Amino acid sequence: MLGENGGEIMYPDPGFPIYKSMIDFSGAKGVPYGLPEEKGFALDVDSVLGAITDKTRLVVINFPANPTGGMLSKSEMDRLVAGLAKHPKVAIMSDEIYSRLVYDDVKYTSFMQYPEIRD
């Protein structure tokens, strides 16, 4: 829906393979962002926000990440949301399919808990 020639869609890498396939199918340019092992396979907030351009149409977020299980802490999620709120023309697809598969007393934070980006 948001893919188009000239548009960019950011997606996690490693990630669910269909993200890249569908981006390519849509005609958009896929812009992968890493999930560094040294950060527990969570995205680097500054790197993701810094990669958004005027061509960015969508940012795909997946927590817990498939296939790594990586999560984002509440404080890092707060920073990510604050940064994304500055880009109101960029849509967010939050793949939360594994949100109930969280262990070790880690608290899951959904994007729906942030009214400032809900629209």
Backbone as JSON, one array per atom type, in Angstrom:
{
  "sequence": "MLGENGGEIMYPDPGFPIYKSMIDFSGAKGVPYGLPEEKGFALDVDSVLGAITDKTRLVVINFPANPTGGMLSKSEMDRLVAGLAKHPKVAIMSDEIYSRLVYDDVKYTSFMQYPEIRD",
  "N": [[0.82, -1.19, 0.0], [1.99, 1.23, 0.7], [4.23, 1.19, -0.77], [6.06, 2.35, -3.54], [7.4, 3.42, -6.69], [10.38, 5.16, -6.28], [9.91, 5.61, -3.63], [10.87, 4.79, -0.24], [11.24, 2.06, 1.97], [11.86, 1.15, 5.18], [13.28, -1.62, 6.86], [13.76, -4.35, 9.22], [16.89, -6.09, 9.52], [18.7, -8.79, 10.45], [15.56, -10.24, 9.53], [12.05, -11.07, 9.13], [11.66, -12.75, 6.13], [9.66, -12.05, 4.22], [9.21, -9.33, 4.4], [11.22, -7.93, 2.89], [10.73, -9.11, 0.38], [8.1, -8.24, -0.24], [8.46, -5.48, -0.26], [10.18, -5.19, -2.46], [8.43, -6.16, -4.44], [6.51, -4.15, -4.41], [7.71, -2.03, -5.65], [9.08, -0.13, -4.31], [12.11, 1.08, -2.75], [14.01, -0.95, -0.73], [15.26, -0.36, 2.49], [17.41, -1.58, 4.55], [17.77, -1.94, 8.11], [20.06, -2.56, 10.68], [20.13, -5.05, 13.3], [21.91, -5.07, 15.82], [23.97, -7.5, 17.38], [25.38, -6.85, 19.69], [23.67, -5.1, 20.9], [21.71, -6.65, 21.87], [20.22, -7.59, 19.77], [18.4, -5.62, 19.24], [17.09, -2.75, 17.58], [19.14, 0.07, 16.66], [18.34, 3.05, 17.84], [19.17, 5.7, 17.15], [20.46, 5.24, 14.69], [18.36, 4.27, 13.08], [16.51, 6.45, 13.11], [18.17, 8.37, 12.0], [18.41, 7.48, 9.4], [16.07, 8.04, 8.1], [14.55, 9.63, 5.39], [13.35, 12.15, 3.05], [12.17, 10.52, 1.25], [11.31, 8.31, 2.58], [8.69, 6.18, 3.27], [7.62, 4.29, 4.94], [8.28, 2.61, 8.0], [9.18, -0.45, 9.09], [8.68, -2.21, 11.99], [9.56, -4.73, 14.3], [8.93, -6.38, 17.11], [8.79, -8.73, 19.75], [11.7, -9.4, 17.88], [11.74, -11.25, 14.83], [14.02, -13.24, 13.35], [15.42, -13.17, 15.77], [14.53, -12.6, 18.37], [15.03, -10.27, 19.65], [14.48, -7.34, 21.65], [13.2, -4.06, 22.49], [14.05, -1.76, 24.94], [11.92, -0.04, 27.32], [12.7, 2.62, 27.68], [14.27, 3.07, 25.39], [12.31, 2.62, 23.48], [10.66, 4.79, 24.03], [12.36, 6.87, 23.19], [12.55, 6.21, 20.45], [9.87, 6.51, 19.6], [9.49, 9.26, 20.15], [11.25, 10.33, 18.28], [10.17, 9.32, 15.85], [7.74, 10.62, 15.89], [8.37, 13.1, 14.96], [8.32, 12.83, 12.3], [5.76, 12.92, 10.71], [4.74, 12.12, 8.24], [5.68, 9.67, 7.73], [4.79, 6.37, 7.81], [4.23, 3.78, 10.24], [4.72, 0.4, 10.56], [3.98, -1.81, 12.85], [4.89, -4.85, 13.69], [3.65, -6.97, 15.79], [3.32, -9.61, 16.38], [4.58, -11.51, 17.95], [4.32, -10.61, 20.53], [3.34, -11.77, 22.83], [5.12, -13.64, 23.5], [7.26, -13.26, 25.43], [9.91, -13.37, 27.66], [11.71, -13.93, 30.78], [10.94, -11.93, 32.58], [10.81, -9.57, 31.11], [9.3, -6.58, 30.08], [6.81, -5.98, 27.75], [6.34, -3.42, 25.37], [3.95, -1.82, 23.53], [3.45, -0.1, 20.42], [0.96, 1.0, 20.32], [0.52, 2.11, 22.76], [1.27, 4.68, 22.68], [-0.15, 7.55, 22.18], [0.61, 9.78, 20.68], [1.62, 8.95, 18.24], [-0.27, 7.39, 17.18], [-2.12, 7.89, 15.09]],
  "CA": [[0.0, 0.0, 0.0], [2.84, 2.41, 0.78], [5.34, 1.04, -1.68], [5.92, 3.02, -4.84], [8.68, 3.78, -7.29], [10.94, 6.37, -5.69], [9.72, 5.58, -2.18], [11.74, 3.9, 0.54], [10.65, 1.39, 3.12], [12.89, 0.63, 6.07], [12.89, -2.91, 7.44], [14.81, -4.95, 10.04], [17.73, -7.11, 8.92], [17.86, -9.88, 9.97], [14.13, -10.11, 9.77], [11.14, -11.96, 8.42], [12.01, -12.56, 4.71], [8.6, -11.49, 3.39], [9.3, -7.87, 4.37], [12.02, -7.54, 1.72], [10.04, -9.56, -0.83], [6.95, -7.37, -0.52], [8.99, -4.16, -0.62], [10.62, -5.3, -3.85], [7.23, -6.33, -5.26], [5.77, -2.89, -4.45], [8.43, -1.05, -6.45], [9.84, 0.76, -3.43], [13.48, 0.69, -2.43], [14.17, -1.45, 0.63], [16.38, 0.19, 3.23], [17.53, -2.41, 5.76], [18.49, -1.43, 9.27], [20.61, -3.69, 11.42], [19.77, -5.4, 14.67], [23.23, -5.5, 16.27], [24.04, -8.47, 18.47], [25.85, -6.19, 20.91], [22.53, -4.39, 21.5], [20.69, -7.65, 22.15], [19.43, -7.7, 18.54], [17.42, -4.53, 19.17], [17.55, -1.73, 16.65], [19.82, 1.24, 17.19], [17.37, 4.12, 17.63], [19.79, 6.81, 16.43], [20.71, 4.82, 13.3], [17.09, 4.21, 12.35], [16.0, 7.8, 12.93], [19.08, 9.07, 11.11], [18.27, 6.97, 8.04], [14.81, 8.51, 7.51], [14.72, 10.71, 4.41], [12.08, 12.62, 2.49], [11.62, 9.43, 0.43], [10.85, 7.24, 3.46], [7.23, 6.08, 3.36], [7.21, 3.32, 5.96], [9.3, 1.94, 8.81], [8.67, -1.71, 9.63], [9.25, -2.52, 13.3], [9.14, -6.06, 14.7], [9.38, -6.76, 18.45], [10.12, -9.31, 19.68], [12.14, -9.56, 16.5], [11.82, -12.56, 14.21], [14.19, -14.48, 14.08], [16.4, -13.06, 16.86], [13.9, -12.43, 19.67], [15.46, -8.99, 20.21], [13.46, -6.42, 22.16], [13.63, -2.69, 22.75], [13.66, -1.37, 26.3], [10.91, 1.01, 27.38], [13.34, 3.93, 27.48], [14.64, 3.17, 23.98], [11.05, 2.76, 22.75], [10.26, 6.19, 24.21], [13.2, 7.68, 22.29], [12.16, 5.91, 19.08], [8.57, 7.13, 19.36], [9.7, 10.71, 20.1], [11.87, 10.62, 16.99], [9.22, 9.05, 14.77], [6.68, 11.64, 15.94], [8.86, 14.25, 14.19], [8.17, 12.47, 10.88], [4.35, 12.51, 10.62], [4.39, 11.55, 6.93], [6.24, 8.31, 7.68], [3.94, 5.39, 8.48], [4.9, 2.76, 11.03], [4.07, -0.9, 10.63], [4.51, -2.49, 14.03], [4.57, -6.27, 13.67], [3.68, -7.37, 17.21], [2.78, -10.97, 16.4], [5.22, -12.3, 19.01], [4.31, -9.82, 21.76], [3.0, -12.61, 24.0], [6.22, -14.59, 23.69], [8.31, -12.49, 26.08], [10.34, -14.14, 28.82], [12.71, -13.34, 31.69], [10.36, -10.74, 33.21], [10.9, -8.4, 30.24], [7.99, -5.98, 29.85], [6.58, -5.62, 26.36], [5.73, -2.11, 25.15], [3.34, -1.72, 22.21], [3.33, 1.23, 19.83], [-0.39, 1.51, 20.58], [0.54, 2.8, 24.05], [1.75, 6.03, 22.43], [-1.16, 8.26, 21.39], [1.19, 10.8, 19.81], [1.89, 8.4, 16.91], [-1.31, 6.42, 16.84], [-2.68, 8.18, 13.76]],
  "C": [[0.87, 1.26, 0.0], [4.05, 2.33, -0.14], [5.05, 1.71, -3.0], [7.31, 3.28, -5.38], [9.14, 5.11, -6.7], [10.79, 6.43, -4.18], [10.68, 4.62, -1.52], [10.98, 3.32, 1.71], [11.79, 0.78, 3.92], [12.39, -0.65, 6.73], [14.06, -3.51, 8.22], [15.57, -6.05, 9.29], [18.77, -7.55, 9.94], [16.4, -9.67, 10.34], [13.34, -11.12, 8.96], [11.31, -11.73, 6.92], [10.91, -11.9, 3.86], [8.64, -9.97, 3.36], [10.02, -7.41, 3.1], [11.32, -7.93, 0.43], [8.9, -8.62, -1.21], [7.39, -5.95, -0.88], [9.43, -4.17, -2.08], [9.42, -5.39, -4.79], [6.5, -5.0, -5.45], [6.43, -1.84, -5.34], [9.23, -0.08, -5.62], [11.27, 0.24, -3.28], [13.51, 0.24, -0.98], [15.41, -0.86, 1.27], [16.5, -0.61, 4.53], [18.21, -1.65, 6.89], [18.88, -2.64, 10.12], [20.03, -3.84, 12.81], [21.04, -5.96, 15.31], [23.19, -6.45, 17.47], [24.46, -7.81, 19.77], [24.77, -5.35, 21.58], [21.39, -5.37, 21.79], [19.73, -7.85, 20.99], [18.26, -6.71, 18.5], [17.97, -3.49, 18.2], [18.27, -0.61, 17.37], [18.96, 2.45, 16.84], [17.97, 5.25, 16.8], [20.04, 6.47, 14.96], [19.43, 4.8, 12.49], [16.56, 5.61, 12.09], [16.87, 8.59, 11.96], [18.98, 8.64, 9.66], [16.97, 7.41, 7.36], [15.09, 9.7, 6.6], [13.35, 11.18, 3.95], [11.44, 11.57, 1.59], [11.05, 8.29, 1.28], [9.33, 7.3, 3.58], [6.77, 5.25, 4.55], [8.45, 2.81, 6.7], [8.62, 0.71, 9.4], [9.43, -2.0, 10.92], [8.71, -3.89, 13.72], [9.77, -6.41, 16.05], [8.37, -7.68, 19.09], [10.47, -9.66, 18.23], [12.14, -11.02, 16.07], [12.97, -12.48, 13.22], [15.0, -14.36, 15.36], [15.79, -13.01, 18.25], [14.27, -11.12, 20.34], [14.28, -8.1, 20.59], [14.07, -5.03, 22.29], [13.17, -2.34, 24.15], [12.62, -0.26, 26.23], [11.54, 2.38, 27.12], [13.77, 4.13, 26.03], [13.39, 3.3, 23.11], [10.55, 4.2, 22.86], [11.06, 7.1, 23.28], [12.82, 7.47, 20.83], [10.85, 6.61, 18.73], [8.72, 8.65, 19.26], [10.32, 11.12, 18.76], [10.93, 10.41, 15.83], [8.1, 10.08, 14.73], [7.09, 12.9, 15.16], [8.76, 14.02, 12.69], [6.73, 12.01, 10.62], [3.94, 11.92, 9.27], [4.94, 10.14, 6.74], [5.32, 7.39, 8.47], [4.81, 4.38, 9.23], [4.08, 1.48, 10.94], [4.73, -1.65, 11.78], [4.01, -3.92, 14.03], [4.76, -6.78, 15.1], [3.17, -8.8, 17.4], [3.36, -11.8, 17.55], [5.17, -11.61, 20.37], [3.96, -10.63, 23.01], [4.07, -13.65, 24.29], [7.43, -13.85, 24.25], [8.63, -13.19, 27.4], [11.29, -13.33, 29.69], [12.23, -12.03, 32.3], [10.56, -9.45, 32.41], [9.49, -7.89, 30.0], [7.88, -5.54, 28.4], [5.89, -4.26, 26.28], [5.24, -2.04, 23.71], [3.34, -0.28, 21.72], [1.96, 1.83, 20.1], [-0.49, 2.22, 21.93], [0.98, 4.26, 23.9], [0.75, 6.8, 21.56], [-0.58, 9.28, 20.41], [1.53, 10.27, 18.41], [0.78, 7.47, 16.44], [-1.93, 6.65, 15.46], [-1.74, 7.79, 12.64]]
}
